[in-house]
């Protein structure tokens, strides 16, 4: 099993910054993808930023130029640097990891961390 623990959320004013962390532990063999997703009240969960095993990154259009995803392989930790935050960035942010096992692809989610941006 794999455990993902997010941290770094909180309350920040519009224009401010936060850095989220996602620490992965457990039976990690070969990560295919790590990413950040968010879910605002009354809305569906959406992709924010993802990083593939070859370090290619993808961002939602709404966060391009403001958010940066990174990863420390030695620590099995992923980060999301969020700058120029807007009230519409308010959501619970989740960490996701996928890896390929003998039985097929496996997916794991963290429990989330709340980010609230005040206007």
Backbone as a printed PyTorch tensor [residue, N CA C, xyz], in Angstrom:
tensor([[[  0.8500,  -1.2030,   0.0000],
         [  0.0000,   0.0000,   0.0000],
         [  0.8800,   1.2450,   0.0000]],

        [[  0.3120,   2.3350,  -0.4890],
         [  1.0130,   3.6110,  -0.5540],
         [  0.2160,   4.6350,   0.2220]],

        [[  0.8980,   5.4410,   0.9940],
         [  0.2430,   6.5190,   1.7430],
         [  0.7340,   7.8560,   1.2040]],

        [[ -0.2070,   8.7680,   1.0410],
         [  0.0950,  10.1250,   0.5900],
         [ -0.4200,  11.1000,   1.6370]],

        [[  0.4450,  11.9840,   2.0880],
         [  0.0530,  12.9470,   3.1150],
         [  0.3610,  14.3520,   2.6070]],

        [[ -0.7050,  15.1310,   2.4470],
         [ -0.5460,  16.5150,   2.0090],
         [ -0.3740,  17.4290,   3.2170]],

        [[  0.3190,  18.5310,   2.9960],
         [  0.4700,  19.5580,   4.0240],
         [  0.7320,  20.8860,   3.3420]],

        [[  0.6130,  21.9530,   4.1320],
         [  0.9340,  23.2740,   3.6070],
         [ -0.2550,  24.1450,   3.2690]],

        [[ -1.4510,  23.6020,   3.3840],
         [ -2.6190,  24.4170,   3.1070],
         [ -2.8490,  25.4420,   4.1940]],

        [[ -3.7900,  26.3310,   3.9430],
         [ -4.1040,  27.3400,   4.9380],
         [ -4.9000,  28.4710,   4.3400]],

        [[ -4.9560,  29.5450,   5.0970],
         [ -5.6900,  30.7490,   4.7010],
         [ -4.6770,  31.8010,   4.2710]],

        [[ -4.9030,  32.3690,   3.0960],
         [ -3.9980,  33.3880,   2.5680],
         [ -4.8070,  34.4460,   1.8460]],

        [[ -4.3090,  35.6530,   1.8180],
         [ -4.9830,  36.7270,   1.0990],
         [ -4.6960,  36.6160,  -0.3970]],

        [[ -5.5990,  37.1490,  -1.1710],
         [ -5.4010,  37.1730,  -2.6140],
         [ -4.0770,  37.8510,  -2.9410]],

        [[ -3.3610,  37.2360,  -3.8900],
         [ -2.0400,  37.7320,  -4.2520],
         [ -0.9100,  37.0700,  -3.4930]],

        [[ -1.2560,  36.3290,  -2.4640],
         [ -0.2470,  35.6660,  -1.6470],
         [  0.2000,  34.3480,  -2.2380]],

        [[  1.0310,  33.6550,  -1.4720],
         [  1.6200,  32.3940,  -1.9300],
         [  1.5000,  31.3240,  -0.8650]],

        [[  1.4600,  30.0920,  -1.3260],
         [  1.5200,  28.9200,  -0.4580],
         [  2.3180,  27.8520,  -1.1740]],

        [[  2.9310,  26.9710,  -0.3920],
         [  3.5860,  25.8120,  -0.9760],
         [  3.0200,  24.5540,  -0.3390]],

        [[  2.4370,  23.7260,  -1.1550],
         [  1.8960,  22.4530,  -0.6970],
         [  2.9480,  21.3600,  -0.8600]],

        [[  2.8980,  20.4060,   0.0590],
         [  3.7870,  19.2470,  -0.0140],
         [  2.9530,  17.9800,   0.0170]],

        [[  3.4560,  16.9580,  -0.6430],
         [  2.8260,  15.6450,  -0.6290],
         [  3.9270,  14.6170,  -0.4000]],

        [[  3.9070,  14.0080,   0.7710],
         [  4.9040,  12.9990,   1.1070],
         [  4.3400,  11.6120,   0.8310]],

        [[  5.0490,  10.8570,   0.0240],
         [  4.6190,   9.5070,  -0.3240],
         [  5.4570,   8.4850,   0.4200]],

        [[  4.7980,   7.4520,   0.9100],
         [  5.5100,   6.3780,   1.6090],
         [  4.8160,   5.0550,   1.3340]],

        [[  5.5110,   3.9740,   1.6630],
         [  4.9360,   2.6560,   1.4620],
         [  5.5920,   1.9330,   0.3010]],

        [[  4.8010,   1.0930,  -0.3350],
         [  5.3120,   0.2290,  -1.4090],
         [  5.3350,   0.9800,  -2.7360]],

        [[  6.3450,   1.8240,  -2.8790],
         [  6.5130,   2.6040,  -4.1060],
         [  7.5880,   1.9400,  -4.9480]],

        [[  7.2330,   1.5720,  -6.1610],
         [  8.1680,   0.8580,  -7.0320],
         [  8.5660,   1.7060,  -8.2140]],

        [[  7.6120,   2.0850,  -9.0130],
         [  7.9150,   2.8640, -10.2140],
         [  6.7570,   3.8060, -10.4730]],

        [[  6.9750,   5.0530, -10.1230],
         [  5.8990,   6.0410, -10.2350],
         [  5.7060,   6.4340, -11.7000]],

        [[  4.4850,   6.3770, -12.1420],
         [  4.1530,   6.8290, -13.4960],
         [  3.7610,   8.2980, -13.5000]],

        [[  3.0130,   8.6850, -12.4850],
         [  2.5060,  10.0480, -12.4260],
         [  2.3240,  10.4750, -10.9850]],

        [[  2.6430,  11.7320, -10.7210],
         [  2.2430,  12.3630,  -9.4670],
         [  1.5900,  13.6780,  -9.8400]],

        [[  0.5640,  14.0160,  -9.1300],
         [ -0.1310,  15.2280,  -9.5040],
         [ -0.9490,  15.8310,  -8.3940]],

        [[ -1.3710,  17.0380,  -8.6290],
         [ -2.2360,  17.7860,  -7.7140],
         [ -3.5860,  17.9980,  -8.3890]],

        [[ -4.6100,  17.8040,  -7.6160],
         [ -5.9870,  18.0040,  -8.0530],
         [ -6.6830,  18.8250,  -6.9850]],

        [[ -7.7800,  19.4550,  -7.3400],
         [ -8.5150,  20.2350,  -6.3510],
         [-10.0000,  20.1040,  -6.5740]],

        [[-10.7210,  20.3260,  -5.4800],
         [-12.1720,  20.2760,  -5.5410],
         [-12.7370,  21.3980,  -4.7020]],

        [[-13.4410,  22.2920,  -5.3730],
         [-14.1100,  23.3930,  -4.6950],
         [-15.5240,  22.9570,  -4.3340]],

        [[-16.1390,  23.6020,  -3.3480],
         [-17.4940,  23.2250,  -2.9500],
         [-18.4630,  23.2750,  -4.1200]],

        [[-19.2040,  22.2060,  -4.3040],
         [-20.2030,  22.1570,  -5.3610],
         [-19.6440,  21.9110,  -6.7520]],

        [[-18.3450,  21.6690,  -6.8390],
         [-17.7280,  21.4510,  -8.1420],
         [-17.0480,  20.0890,  -8.1920]],

        [[-16.7750,  19.6350,  -9.4100],
         [-16.0740,  18.3750,  -9.5830],
         [-14.5800,  18.5560,  -9.3380]],

        [[-13.9460,  17.4670,  -8.9750],
         [-12.5050,  17.4970,  -8.7950],
         [-11.8450,  17.7390, -10.1500]],

        [[-10.8320,  18.5920, -10.1620],
         [-10.1600,  18.9240, -11.4140],
         [ -8.6500,  18.8160, -11.2630]],

        [[ -7.9900,  18.5560, -12.3730],
         [ -6.5440,  18.4840, -12.3970],
         [ -5.9760,  19.8920, -12.2840]],

        [[ -4.9730,  20.0520, -11.4430],
         [ -4.2770,  21.3270, -11.3050],
         [ -2.9240,  21.2590, -12.0120]],

        [[ -2.1180,  20.2520, -11.6410],
         [ -0.7880,  20.0840, -12.2240],
         [ -0.3630,  18.6430, -12.0510]],

        [[  0.2950,  18.1130, -13.0650],
         [  0.7950,  16.7390, -12.9850],
         [  2.2150,  16.6750, -13.5160]],

        [[  2.9410,  15.6840, -13.0250],
         [  4.3030,  15.4360, -13.4760],
         [  4.4400,  13.9550, -13.7860]],

        [[  4.8870,  13.6420, -14.9940],
         [  5.0890,  12.2540, -15.3800],
         [  6.4700,  11.7670, -14.9510]],

        [[  6.7000,  10.4850, -15.1380],
         [  7.9720,   9.8980, -14.7210],
         [  9.1650,  10.4930, -15.4740]],

        [[  8.9150,  11.0110, -16.6840],
         [ 10.0090,  11.6180, -17.4500],
         [ 10.1280,  13.1200, -17.1900]],

        [[  9.4440,  13.5670, -16.1500],
         [  9.4620,  14.9600, -15.6850],
         [  8.6600,  15.9300, -16.5390]],

        [[  7.9530,  15.4360, -17.5200],
         [  7.0460,  16.3290, -18.2390],
         [  5.9500,  16.7960, -17.2830]],

        [[  5.5980,  18.0640, -17.4140],
         [  4.5880,  18.6400, -16.5390],
         [  3.4130,  19.1720, -17.3520]],

        [[  2.2730,  19.1480, -16.7240],
         [  1.0510,  19.6580, -17.3340],
         [  0.3280,  20.4980, -16.2970]],

        [[ -0.2730,  21.5850, -16.7670],
         [ -0.9810,  22.4890, -15.8750],
         [ -2.3620,  22.8050, -16.4300]],

        [[ -3.2830,  23.0180, -15.5310],
         [ -4.5710,  23.5580, -15.9390],
         [ -4.3530,  24.9790, -16.4350]],

        [[ -5.1330,  25.3700, -17.4190],
         [ -4.9810,  26.7180, -17.9720],
         [ -5.1420,  27.7890, -16.9010]],

        [[ -5.9890,  27.5280, -15.9380],
         [ -6.2860,  28.5310, -14.9090],
         [ -5.1190,  28.7910, -13.9670]],

        [[ -4.1160,  27.9110, -13.9530],
         [ -3.0020,  28.0960, -13.0220],
         [ -1.6700,  28.2870, -13.7290]],

        [[ -1.6530,  28.1840, -15.0310],
         [ -0.3940,  28.3450, -15.7790],
         [  0.2320,  29.7040, -15.4920]],

        [[  1.5340,  29.6590, -15.2330],
         [  2.2560,  30.8840, -14.9310],
         [  2.1940,  31.2950, -13.4760]],

        [[  1.3300,  30.6460, -12.6990],
         [  1.2090,  30.9880, -11.2710],
         [  1.6420,  29.8230, -10.3710]],

        [[  1.3700,  28.6030, -10.8010],
         [  1.6820,  27.4220,  -9.9950],
         [  2.8390,  26.6600, -10.6340]],

        [[  3.6400,  26.0350,  -9.7870],
         [  4.7480,  25.2220, -10.2670],
         [  4.7930,  23.9060,  -9.4950]],

        [[  4.7770,  22.8150, -10.2250],
         [  4.8810,  21.4940,  -9.6100],
         [  6.3400,  21.0430,  -9.6550]],

        [[  6.7740,  20.4030,  -8.5850],
         [  8.1430,  19.8850,  -8.5410],
         [  8.1720,  18.6340,  -7.6830]],

        [[  9.2900,  17.9440,  -7.7470],
         [  9.3660,  16.6690,  -7.0380],
         [ 10.7970,  16.4340,  -6.5620]],

        [[ 10.9110,  15.9370,  -5.3510],
         [ 12.2010,  15.5200,  -4.7940],
         [ 12.1770,  13.9940,  -4.7420]],

        [[ 12.8240,  13.3610,  -5.7160],
         [ 12.7610,  11.9070,  -5.8060],
         [ 13.3820,  11.2200,  -4.5960]],

        [[ 14.4280,  11.8220,  -4.0620],
         [ 15.1060,  11.2150,  -2.9190],
         [ 14.1950,  11.1420,  -1.7020]],

        [[ 13.2980,  12.1050,  -1.5980],
         [ 12.3910,  12.1620,  -0.4480],
         [ 11.0070,  11.6380,  -0.7870]],

        [[ 10.7900,  11.2560,  -2.0540],
         [  9.4450,  10.8430,  -2.4810],
         [  8.4120,  11.8940,  -2.0970]],

        [[  8.7740,  13.1180,  -2.3300],
         [  7.9040,  14.2320,  -1.9610],
         [  7.6630,  15.1080,  -3.1860]],

        [[  6.4300,  15.5200,  -3.3240],
         [  6.0380,  16.3950,  -4.4200],
         [  5.5870,  17.7200,  -3.8350]],

        [[  5.7950,  18.7840,  -4.5960],
         [  5.4420,  20.1170,  -4.1140],
         [  4.5640,  20.8310,  -5.1500]],

        [[  3.8180,  21.7900,  -4.6620],
         [  3.0950,  22.7020,  -5.5320],
         [  3.2990,  24.1020,  -4.9930]],

        [[  4.0880,  24.8810,  -5.7020],
         [  4.2830,  26.2820,  -5.3350],
         [  3.1840,  27.0950,  -5.9940]],

        [[  2.4160,  27.7660,  -5.1760],
         [  1.2760,  28.5340,  -5.6750],
         [  1.5080,  30.0040,  -5.3960]],

        [[  1.6190,  30.7850,  -6.4490],
         [  1.8260,  32.2240,  -6.3360],
         [  0.6350,  32.9750,  -6.9180]],

        [[  0.5500,  34.2270,  -6.5850],
         [ -0.5330,  35.0860,  -7.0960],
         [ -1.8890,  34.4150,  -6.9140]],

        [[ -2.1280,  33.9350,  -5.7360],
         [ -3.3590,  33.1980,  -5.4750],
         [ -4.5880,  34.0780,  -5.6240]],

        [[ -5.6530,  33.4560,  -6.1000],
         [ -6.9230,  34.1370,  -6.3210],
         [ -8.0110,  33.4640,  -5.4920]],

        [[ -9.0740,  34.1700,  -5.1700],
         [-10.1620,  33.5340,  -4.4170],
         [-10.6910,  32.2770,  -5.1040]],

        [[-10.6710,  32.2450,  -6.4140],
         [-11.1740,  31.0670,  -7.1300],
         [-10.2420,  29.8620,  -7.0110]],

        [[ -9.0830,  30.0370,  -6.4090],
         [ -8.1960,  28.9050,  -6.1290],
         [ -8.6050,  28.1780,  -4.8430]],

        [[ -9.5550,  28.7280,  -4.1270],
         [-10.0250,  28.1050,  -2.8890],
         [-10.6020,  26.7270,  -3.1740]],

        [[-10.0760,  25.7310,  -2.5050],
         [-10.5020,  24.3490,  -2.7220],
         [ -9.7350,  23.4390,  -1.7670]],

        [[-10.1540,  22.1930,  -1.7380],
         [ -9.3470,  21.1610,  -1.0980],
         [ -8.4130,  20.6080,  -2.1640]],

        [[ -7.1430,  20.5780,  -1.8680],
         [ -6.1340,  20.1180,  -2.8110],
         [ -5.7030,  18.7020,  -2.4420]],

        [[ -5.7340,  17.8400,  -3.4490],
         [ -5.4140,  16.4280,  -3.2540],
         [ -4.1810,  16.0390,  -4.0550]],

        [[ -3.4410,  15.1390,  -3.4900],
         [ -2.2750,  14.5640,  -4.1450],
         [ -2.6660,  13.1980,  -4.7170]],

        [[ -2.1880,  12.9080,  -5.9060],
         [ -2.4720,  11.6200,  -6.5620],
         [ -1.1850,  11.0200,  -7.0920]],

        [[ -1.0800,   9.7350,  -6.9560],
         [  0.0800,   8.9930,  -7.4720],
         [ -0.4120,   7.7610,  -8.1960]],

        [[  0.1990,   7.4750,  -9.3320],
         [ -0.0970,   6.2220, -10.0270],
         [  1.2150,   5.4930, -10.2810]],

        [[  1.1360,   4.1830, -10.2220],
         [  2.2870,   3.3620, -10.5460],
         [  1.8260,   2.0660, -11.1760]],

        [[  2.7230,   1.4470, -11.9270],
         [  2.3950,   0.2030, -12.5910],
         [  2.9220,  -0.9540, -11.7670]],

        [[  2.0230,  -1.8380, -11.3860],
         [  2.3670,  -3.0380, -10.6410],
         [  2.1840,  -4.2530, -11.5480]],

        [[  2.5610,  -5.4280, -11.0470],
         [  2.4010,  -6.6350, -11.8510],
         [  0.9550,  -6.8440, -12.2550]],

        [[  0.0440,  -6.4930, -11.3480],
         [ -1.3730,  -6.7390, -11.6340],
         [ -1.9830,  -5.6470, -12.4820]],

        [[ -1.2320,  -4.5830, -12.7240],
         [ -1.7630,  -3.4770, -13.5170],
         [ -1.4750,  -2.1510, -12.8420]],

        [[ -2.1440,  -1.1250, -13.3160],
         [ -1.9230,   0.2130, -12.7830],
         [ -2.6320,   0.3850, -11.4490]],

        [[ -1.9960,   1.0760, -10.5300],
         [ -2.5880,   1.3620,  -9.2270],
         [ -2.6080,   2.8670,  -9.0120]],

        [[ -3.6300,   3.3350,  -8.3340],
         [ -3.8310,   4.7640,  -8.1160],
         [ -4.0420,   5.0120,  -6.6350]],

        [[ -3.4480,   6.0850,  -6.1410],
         [ -3.5680,   6.4210,  -4.7250],
         [ -3.8710,   7.9110,  -4.5920]],

        [[ -4.6410,   8.2330,  -3.5570],
         [ -5.0000,   9.6190,  -3.2770],
         [ -4.6930,   9.9330,  -1.8280]],

        [[ -4.3090,  11.1770,  -1.5910],
         [ -4.2080,  11.6560,  -0.2330],
         [ -5.5650,  12.1260,   0.2590]],

        [[ -5.6010,  12.5600,   1.5150],
         [ -6.8680,  13.0010,   2.1050],
         [ -7.1720,  14.4590,   1.8220]],

        [[ -6.1900,  15.1950,   1.3410],
         [ -6.4270,  16.5690,   0.9590],
         [ -5.9930,  17.5810,   2.0020]],

        [[ -5.7460,  18.7880,   1.5230],
         [ -5.4350,  19.9100,   2.4000],
         [ -6.2000,  21.1280,   1.9060]],

        [[ -6.7950,  21.8500,   2.8270],
         [ -7.6560,  22.9780,   2.4770],
         [ -6.8160,  24.2190,   2.1670]],

        [[ -7.1340,  24.8380,   1.0560],
         [ -6.5530,  26.1310,   0.6940],
         [ -7.6910,  27.1280,   0.5740]],

        [[ -7.6000,  28.2110,   1.3240],
         [ -8.6200,  29.2490,   1.2900],
         [ -7.9550,  30.5710,   0.9740]],

        [[ -8.4310,  31.2130,  -0.0710],
         [ -7.8770,  32.4970,  -0.4940],
         [ -8.9450,  33.5570,  -0.2830]],

        [[ -8.6520,  34.5180,   0.5420],
         [ -9.6160,  35.5790,   0.8360],
         [ -9.3720,  36.7810,  -0.0810]],

        [[-10.4640,  37.4520,  -0.3850],
         [-10.3550,  38.6010,  -1.2970],
         [-10.0680,  39.8830,  -0.5460]]])
